[in-house]
Amino acid sequence: MSIKKKYLKNNKVCKVTFRVPKKAANGAKKIHVVGDFNGWDEKANPMKNLKNGDFTAIIELETDREYQFRYLLNQKIWENDWSADKYVPTEFGDSDNSVVIV
């Protein structure tokens, strides 16, 4: 899993590319990026399934902020990003959320 950041010239928006490699997808047919930036809507940001089996999504985020997120595989399995900027405990205290800082 990986996160790639591309800051736009105005420095107010960052295009963040979220990627889940085929190996980490574990045969998932659908993956969504779910987090603060979409109100934790489990269907708002579906990832595109690439020919090589990887999944990717590009989301524009306001800069100077931190966003918590996770990946939802097949609408039932939650996964963190292995290359997140940091991790914070969920409000339920049972696991961590990934964090991207832009």
N, C-alpha and C positions, 0 to 999 in steps of 0.2 A: 504494500500500500504506500501511496506517496501523495505529497502535496506540492504543487508547483505554483509559485506566486509571480504574477506579472503586474507591476504597478503602472497605471496609466499616467500620461503626462501631467494631468491635473493633480495628481497625488491624493485625490479624494476617493478613488475607487481602485480596487485591486481585483484582477481576474484570477481566481483561484481554481486551479485544475486539480480535482480529486481523482485518484486512480486506484482501482483495486485490480491487481494482477490475477490472471486466470487461476493460478495456484491458490491464492487467498480466497477466491470466490467459491471454492469448494463445490463446483457444479451448479451454483445458483443460476436461476433463469432470469431473475430480476434483482437489482440492487438499487436502493434509494439512499441519497445523502439527506440526513435528517438532523436539524439542529436549531439553534437560536435564530438563525437567519431566515428560517421559514416557519417559525412558530411550532417547531417539532411536528410538522405535518408529514405524516409517513408516506404521502404520495406526491408531494410538491416537486421534488427534484429527482426524477428517475435518471439513472445513469445509462449511458449508451453502451451497448454490448459491441465491442470491436471484433473484427474478423479473427484476431489472434486469441480471443477469449477474455481479454482484459475488459474492464468496465471503466468508463470515464464520464465526468461531468464538469462543466465550467460554470462557476457561479461568481457574479460580481458582488463584492463586499465593500462596504464603507471602510476606509482606513482608520487607523488609530483606535482599533477595537479588538477585543478578543471574542471569539465565537466558539461555543461548545457544540459538538456534533458527534454523530456516530453513523455507521453504515447499517442499513437494514436489508438483510439478505432474505429473499423470498417471503417478505412480510412477516418473518417470525424470528430470525436469528440476528441479534445485535452484535456488531463488531466495532472495535476501535481501529484507528489508523496507527500503524506501527511507527510512522514518522511524524506524528503530531508534535506541535511545539511544546505541549505539556499535557498533563492529565489532571482532572479534578474530580472529586467524588460526586456522584449523582445526588440529587435531592433525596433519593430513596435510601442512599447509603449502601446499596448492595453491589455497586460496581463504579467504574470511572467513566467519564466522558472524555473524548479527545478534544483538544483545544487548538484552534488555528489563530495566530496573532498576525494581524495585517496593519 
